[in-house]
């Protein structure tokens, strides 16, 4: 199987998409639709074959370009759009096992009745996903922009449908979702994060002790038991705050190192 990504200005996602696709297919191809960033360069460095094309290219034009490559049993073409996610790749790969010569999914925002999707002109169709055999690609390559999916040979097993709209998970209303900072603060409290247990009290003690140090020095003109006790108490509060902040940073760094080691072992017991 060959997996083909249609990408335009996707330098932040193309490498991860290629890496994920290599677990399913031996051949990975990137069709660059006129990118202005380093999408094409990153794809080539990753080892994927890159084909430059115009951003307004049609499905028959894409099929003609792919027929110039080495023939494979199945070609899977995926539009690397903003709504496509890596978790959708196994679902797309399963489409290749349906035994169809052409399995075409049009973009869900295509202005057409779902029951009449096979009548869309190739010149107006926006591809979301296409799984095709060599016979299916050959038939698509012979079509023009004014042809429709229904005009494909009757001997082919063809399915044309609209891609499903991305499902939006139901949002839970709570005080923790008021803002990103509130979520972070709630997580740190619930997980007893060291930056909360030691860092925050240490910061308060250090700030108070440091602020009182100047007042204590200016307030007492003579050395006696009272001035000495207050000075020592102020110094103690400052040092305790400093040590607490250092402890929180050390525990935070050590915790990340321990989790990094745990990820290297599959049989490591998961934390409760």
Helices and strands as residue ranges (DSSP letters): E 2-7, H 14-21, E 27-32, H 39-46, E 49-52, H 59-67, E 75-79, G 86-88, H 89-95, G 96-98, E 102-106, G 114-119, E 127-132, H 134-141, G 149-151, E 158-162, G 175-177, H 180-190, H 194-194, I 195-200, H 201-219, H 225-262
